[in-house]
Amino acid sequence: MEGKQELYTTQAAAEQLELSDSHMRNMIRTGIARPQQRIGNSWVFTAEEIERLRHRKRTRGPKKKNANSL
């Protein structure tokens, strides 16, 4: 079929990104990950979104405050 996108569950996307399911769900909750839609109780992702997440800039911890802004 032309135009049909393959969709991946949260678990499958997390596995491809080498993340835990709970971390993937947290990324959805915080707006980092943008699933295509919700089907039943499951969020589904496109291959493009998985690739976007794979190449995202990763940070650890809270953003540091600028010393000049204090």
SULRA-V476681 format. One line per field, one symbol per residue. burial: 1 if it has 9 or more other ideal C-beta (glycine too) atoms within 8 Angstrom, else 0. A space follows every 50 residues. Layout:
burial->???
This chain:
burial->00000011110111011000101110110000101000000011111011 00100000000000000000
